[in-house]
């Protein structure tokens, strides 16, 4: 089948059962392999939804400029979408995030402003500084800011995402587990899945070092794309049935296990997802099914991972 544009290849990613990293007497774990999207990330879905919605209602004119703040994958996905749709893009990011992602954004034509971090870690202050800088650029240039932390246009992308999961699993999902950044993907997916199964258990995952959704203090961590360090606008009480905390070290260790035991090379957010999914699978028992997400490819973190292995 011949596609019209590269944008038509977004979505319809595989749902894979984990064979080696699974509980001895627990639920089966299914992993939605979002690394199969064009940029290797699930963020392609939301970037396309945000840009398309803004074009459709006139907020973004043909050839109009776009601004966003990003930890990496959203920026890469927006750079990809804007390249295809001919929108100049200015991204605000930081040295806290992988060099591979920053390089990928530039290669796709984005203009970058890089803010310094505290020892390469993500913090509440860094997130808010990036947001403030992006809004300043938008005000001064007249560019359209997608503002992912509060943009509800992206929720439709995750309704489609949930439809895929439901159909691929045969309508047998007892638990859904996902790490939270802006919370858009967790919110959109869990709300849609609950319409099909009111008894599903939806577990949000956050860094143990910055467990603000659980009522803990804000802190620094190294799980890219998660843990903004404050309660983000798209989050609301009750959107998750449970909140689980996973440390950076545990997330990284699981990412390495997935590569070596399942042949799945992923990032630390996926490591956090699978760590929490294992915990839920053990509780739900052998007749249940838990779905979680391989958010992106480990190629986005290759240099950092290689340094750790060499050390």
N, C-alpha and C positions, 0 to 999 in steps of 0.2 A: 504493500500500500504506500503510495507516494503522498507525503504531507505537503501542504502549501508553504508553511514556514517552520522554522525551528521551534516556534512557540507552540505548535500543534503537538509537539512531543512531550510536553509537560504533563505529568500525571500518569495514571494507569501503571503504577510501579508494582513490582511483585510483593506478595505476602509470603514470607518464608518461615517454616517451623524450625526452631533451634533444636539441634540433635544432640549436642554434647554439653552445652551450658544450659542445664535444665535441672529442676529439683528431682530427687530420687522418687518421691511419691507425691508429686504436686501437679499442678495444672500444666498443660502444654503452653509454650510461649511462642507466639507468632510475631515476627518482626517485619514491619512495613519498610521495604528497602528503598528509601527516598534518595539514596545516592544515585539512583538510575535516572534522575531528572537531568536536564541538559548541563547545569552547572555543578551537578553532584550534590544538590541540597534540596530539602523540602521547601525552602524559601522561594524557589521559583514560582510556586503556586500563589503565594500571597503577593509577591511583587507584581505579577501579571494582573491579579485582581485589583490591586490599588491603582495601578496606572490605567487599566481599562475603564474602571469606574469613573475616574477623574476625567478621562477623555470623553466619555459618553455624556456627562452632564455639563461639560464646558469649563470645568475648573482648570483643566490642562489643555491648552490650545495646541494645534498641530505645530510641532517643532519647539514647543515651549520647554523651558528649563525646569529641572526637578532638583530638589535638595532633600537629603536624609541624613540622620545620624545612625551609625551602625557598628556592631561588633564584628562584622565580617560577612557572614553568609547572606544577610539581607542586602548588604551593599553589592556583593557580587551578583546576586539575582537582579537587583535593580539596574546595575550596569549592563547586564545582558539584555534585559527587556528594553531599556532605553536605547541601546545600540540598534536593536532591530526596529524600534519604532521612531528612531531619529529624534530623541529628546536629549539635549545636553544635560549632564548629571554632575552635581557637586556633592561629595560625600564627606561627612565628618566622622573620623574614626580615631584610633589610638594605637600606640605601640604595645598596648596590652594584648592585642589580638595578633593572630598568626600572620607572619610576613607573607605566606603563600596567599592568604585572602587579600591582603593589601595589594600585592602584585597583580593578582587576578583582576581586581577592580580597575587598576590603571591600564592593564592590557585591553580591557573592554572599553576604554575611552573615558573613564570617570576622572574628574578632577578631585584630588583628596586634600583635606586639611587634617593633619595628624596632631592630636593632643597628647601630651606626655602623661604617663601613668605613674603610680607608686610601685616601683620595683616590678613592673610588668603584670600587675594584678588589677582585676576589675573591682571597682568600688562604687558606692552610691554617688560620691562626689564626681567621679569620672563620668558616670552615666549622665548625671544632670548637667555637667559642663558641656558634654557633647550635644545634648539636646538644646541647651541655650545657644551654643555657637551655630547650630544648624538653623534655628529660628532667626538669629541675627542675619545670617547670610540671606535667608529667604526674604526678610523684610527689606534689606538693602538692595537686593537685586530684582525683586518681584517674582522670583521663582516659586513654583508650586512645591510645598513641603508635604511629603507623604506622611510624615509623623507616625511611624509605625506603632508607637506606644499607645496611641489613642485612636487610631484609624479603624473604624468598623467595616470599611469596604472589604477588608481582607477576610472577614468571617465567612463570606460565601465560599471562598476557596476551601475552607476546612469542612463545610457542609458536603462539598463534592468529595473531599478526602474521606470523610466518614462513610459516604455512600460506597466508595471503593472497598474500604475495609469490611463493611457489612456484607457486601456481595461476595467478596473473595473468601470470607470465612464461612460462607453458607448460613449467615445469620446466627452464628454460635459464638458470642463474645460475652464473657462473664466479668472481665476486668480490662480496663484501659489505663495505661501508665504513660506519662509524658513529663519531661522537664519543662519548667516554665521560665520564659524570658519576658516577652511582652504579654504573655498569656493568651494571645489571640488564637493560636493553634489549639492549645488545650481547651479553651473555652468553646470554640466553634465545633471541635470534634466531639467533645464530651456531651455538649447540649444536643447535638444531632443523634449521637448514639443512644442517649436516654429516651429519645422519642420512639426508638425501636425496642428498647429493653429497659424498663423502669428499674429493674433490679441490678443493673450493671454497677460495678464498683469502679469509680474513676479516681485515680490517684495522681496528684500533682507532685512533681519532684523538684526540690530546690537544693542548692549547695548547703551542706551542713555548716560551713563557715559563715554563711550569711542567710540564716533561716528566718527571714523576716515574715514570710507568709505564715509561719508557725508561731509567730509572736516573739521570736528571738531578735537579738541585735544585728544591725547591719555590719558586714565584715567583708574582707577581700577573699577572692578565690580565683581559680584558673579553669573553670568549666565554661568555655566560650558559649555565648548565646543564651545563658541562663542567669538567674540571680541578679536582677538589676540593683538590689540593695534597698529597695523601698517598695511599698504596695503600688503596683502599676495601675493606671486608670482602667484597663480592660478587665482587671480582676474584680471579683465580688465574692462576698461570703456565701458559701454554699455551692459554688461552681465545682468544687472538688469534694468528694466524699471523704477523702483522706489526703494528708500532706506527708510526704516522706522526705527525709534528709539524707543526702549522699555526699560524702567528703570528696574533695578533689583527688586525693590519693586513691580512694576506692573506685572512682569513676575512671581514672587513668588505668588502674590495674585491670579493670573489666574490659576496657578498650583493647588492651594488649591480649587478654584472653580470647576475645572475639576474633582477633586476627589469627592467633595461633591454633585455636581449637575449632573455629567455625569457618575460617578463611574470609572473615568479614572485616575489612580494614576501615575503621570508623573513628570518629572523634570522641572527646570526653563526654559530651552531652548524651551520646548514645550509650557510653559506658554507664552513665548515671541512670539512664532509662532501664537498661537491662538489669542493673543491680537492684533497683526498686521492683522491677517486674518479677524477679526471682523471689523476693520476699513475699509479694502478693501471691504468687503461684504456690508457694509452700503453704500458705494459709487457706487458699481456696480448695485445694485437694485435687486428686487425679482426674476427676470428671469435668473439670472446668477448663476454660480457654482464656488466656491473657494476651492482649495485643499491646505491643509497644512499637517504638519507631527507631529506625536507623536514620538519624537526622541528615547526615551528610557523609562524605567520603573522608577517610583518614589522610588522603593526599593533601587536604587543606592544612594539615598539621605535621607534614612529613619531617621538616627540619627540626622542629622541637622534639618530636618523638625520637628521631635519630640521635640527637644529642643525649637523650636519656639512656638509650640503649648503649651508646658508646661509653657513657660514664659508668 
